[in-house]
Every structure is written in structure tokens, then in C-alpha cells.
């Protein structure tokens, strides 16, 4: 009977463990900082992950159509370095450098 409870707990943790960990981290972070759950911070986080989300959707379509291409990371790094160079050395505005 004890092993049955362990299996159920293991299945429960396997199914919902990532969500419980996420909720735990949100609670701890919101207690540690009064700015964590503000609208400005949430928009800032969404803005920062939007590039990765767009790349992930694009890579999903590439992989699903059997055109497997793993060079996206290298191309993203090259574009980021070129953009940083334009902004830093040529004093170009961020929007024009893209």
C-alpha cells in the first residue's frame, strides 16, 4: 500500500511538478521583491522573451516541414553583434540599426 502512494506521488510530481515549482518560484520572488509582480516588470519580461518566442515558432515550422536547420543560433548571434556594433561605434539609433 505504501508503494502505491509513492507511485501516485511520483505520477503527480511528473505531471504537475513543473507548475508547482513555477508557482513556488513566483511566490518566493514576489516576497523577495515588491516590484516583481508589477505590470511594468511583467511587460519587461514579456518583451525580453518575445525574440526567443518568435525564433521558437519559426524553428518549429522549419523542423515540421523536414527542413531541419540548426544555424539559427549562429545567425542570431551574428545579427546581435552587428547591431551592437552599429549602436556602439556608429552611434546609430536602436530602431535604425535593425
ZALUMTI-90588 format. One record per residue (C-alpha): x, y, z. Coordinates in steps of 0.1 Angstrom, whole numbers, padded with zeros to 4 digits, always signed. Layout:
// ZALUMTI-90588
XYZ
...
***
This chain:
// ZALUMTI-90588
+0000+0000+0000
+0029+0024+0008
+0044+0018-0027
+0011+0026-0043
+0011+0061-0026
+0047+0066-0038
+0038+0058-0074
+0008+0082-0072
+0031+0109-0058
+0056+0102-0085
+0030+0104-0112
+0016+0136-0096
+0050+0152-0095
+0058+0141-0130
+0025+0156-0142
+0024+0188-0122
+0059+0193-0108
+0070+0220-0132
+0038+0240-0124
+0043+0236-0086
+0079+0247-0090
+0069+0277-0111
+0043+0288-0085
+0068+0283-0057
+0093+0305-0075
+0068+0332-0082
+0057+0333-0045
+0093+0334-0033
+0103+0361-0058
+0072+0382-0050
+0081+0381-0013
+0117+0389-0020
+0109+0420-0042
+0080+0444-0041
+0084+0451-0078
+0083+0415-0091
+0045+0413-0098
+0042+0448-0112
+0028+0455-0146
+0060+0471-0157
+0081+0441-0148
+0057+0416-0164
+0058+0437-0197
+0096+0439-0195
+0099+0401-0191
+0075+0396-0220
+0094+0420-0242
+0127+0402-0234
+0114+0367-0242
+0095+0378-0274
+0126+0373-0296
+0131+0337-0283
+0094+0330-0288
+0094+0342-0324
+0125+0321-0331
+0109+0291-0314
+0078+0293-0336
+0099+0297-0367
+0121+0268-0358
+0090+0247-0351
+0078+0253-0387
+0112+0246-0402
+0115+0213-0383
+0079+0202-0390
+0085+0207-0428
+0116+0185-0426
+0139+0214-0435
+0159+0209-0403
+0182+0239-0399
+0203+0244-0368
+0221+0276-0378
+0195+0299-0364
+0215+0304-0331
+0247+0314-0350
+0228+0338-0373
+0211+0354-0342
+0245+0359-0326
+0259+0375-0357
+0230+0399-0360
+0232+0408-0323
+0269+0415-0327
+0264+0436-0358
+0235+0456-0341
+0256+0462-0310
+0285+0474-0332
+0262+0498-0351
+0248+0512-0319
+0282+0515-0301
+0307+0525-0328
+0285+0544-0352
+0262+0560-0326
+0232+0548-0346
+0197+0547-0330
+0184+0513-0320
+0155+0514-0343
+0176+0524-0373
+0202+0497-0366
+0177+0470-0371
***
